[in-house]
C-alpha cells in the first residue's frame, strides 16, 4: 500500500468530518528498549521516546546506517497487546517501501538483458490492456517504473483479499476496464504500476514474485526476518497492527492483500532493512555481495526530468540536501526510509499503527510528494539528529490532529443529542398550534425529508458505489462507523417526525380543527 492513499483519504475526511466519542483504551507508551542506547545516539533515543509518548505509538523500530556499518539498531514499545517488546528483528509490513524492492527486481532483469525499460509492457504481457487499445500498446516498462503510465490511483484492485497464486495476474487483467487518468508520460502515482511491474518480474523470471524476491534480494542481503507472506511473518514474531480510534490505538487485524504484494505488502524488520539500506548507499553491495551494479542503483535513485519521482524512490530535499526516500502505509502499519547517497547515512523507521488522519500529522515540506505520515516526520528528524542538522518542522502531530477531530465529532454528536432531547417539546408546541392545511403538511414534510433523509441517502449511495469509501472504511473506521450510526439515527428521527406531523394533522387539519384538551372554541 502506498502513502498516496493517505493523501486521497484525508481529502475525503475533510469533506466528511462529522463525529463520535473518545476511546478508552490506551496502550502503555513507555518504550521497551531492546538494546541500550549508545551515548552518541542519546538525542535520537530521547526524541523517539518522546514522539512515541505524544503520538501514542504502540511499537516502533529504528535502524541507522553509516557506510557499510549499522550504527544504531533498536526496538521500542510493544509488539502486541500482551506487552511483548519490539526488537530489531520484529517484522512490520513496510507498505510502499515494497515498491523499491520491485523496482530493484525489475532492474536486475534489465541488467541481465531479460527486460528492456523502453519496451512496451505487451512484449512481456501480450494480453495487457487498458480501456484504450492504442494506449495499451504505448505503455512501457519504464512508464510503470516511474509512474508515468497514466494509470489512475483507483485503478488498482484495492481490498482484493484473495490469497491464491493467481491473484496478481487477475488484478492486472482487471485493468482492461480502466481508462487512463492522464496522458502517458505525465506523472501520477498508482499502485497498479507496481502490480503490473511485479507481474512482469514474475513472468520473465519464470518464478513467482514471492520466490524471486526471496531468492534474489532477501537471500543475498541476509534478510532473515523478511517475508512475502503474513503467515510466515507471524510465525516469526510479526508485530500486531493497530489503528488510532479518536487518537487512541486499538488492535486491528486486517486482511493481507497478496494482490498488492509488489506495491505495498512486503514484511521486514529494522535489522534486515539496515542491510537493505547499506546496499542502497554502497552501490548495490552488502557484505561483499552485489545485488545490482552501482549504475543501476544510481538510476533507480535519480529523479527523471520534470517528474517529482525517481524510479522506485522519491527524491526530496531536507536541510538543503537532496536525499532519497520512500514512505509506506497500510491501514495498520507505516514505515519510512531516508538516506543520502553522498554521506552514506540512512535511516529506517517502522511503526505498527496507522489511520487516514495520520496523513495530516507531519508537514509536507522538504519536497514531499505524498502524505506526511508520522514515521516520515520521525525519520526526517532522526536523520537530521544523526547528521547534526537542525530538526525539521514537526507538524501538528497525530495527537493534536486527533484531538481536533474528536472535539469536532463530540460537538456534532452533542448537537444531535440536543435535537433529540428537545424534539418532544417542539411537537407539544406544534400540537397546540395544529397543522390546518395540506400545503402546510407538505411543506413541513419536505423540510423533514430534506434534513433527515437526503444526506443519509447520499451516504448510502457513496458507500455502495464509490470505491474510495472502501478505503475510508479501511483507513478510518471510527469515522465511517460514526457516520453510519448517525445516519441511521437521523433517518429514524425523520420517520418519527413525519409520523408525529401526520398525527397532529389528522387531529387538527383539513379545515376541521378539533379542540385540544383544556381549550374552548367560541
Secondary structure, DSSP 4 states (H G I P E B T S, - for coil): --HHHHHHHHHHHHHH-------------S---SSPPPGGGHHHHHHHHHHHHHHT-SEEEEEEEETTEEEEEEEEEBSSTT-PBP-TT--EE-GGGHHHHHHHHHHHHHHTTS--TTSBGGGT-TT---SSHHHHHH-BHHHHHTT-S---GGGS-TT----STTHHHHHHHGGGGPPPSS-TTS----HHHHHHHHHHHHHHHTS-HHHHHIIIIITTTT-TT-BS-HHHHHHTTPPPPEEEETTEEEE------GGGHHHH--EE-HHHHHHHHHHHHTTTEETTEESS-HHHHHHHTSPPTT-S--SSSEEEEETTEEEEEEEEE-SS-EEEEEEETTTTEEEEEEESEE-GGGGGSS--TTT--S---HHHHHHHHHHHHHTT-PPPP--SHHHHHHHHHHHHHHHHHHHHHHHHHHHHHHHHHHHHH---SHHHHHHHHHHHHHHHTHHHHHHHHHHHH-HHHHHHHHH-HHHHHHHHHHHHHHHHHHHHHHHHHHHHHHHH-TT-PPPPTT----
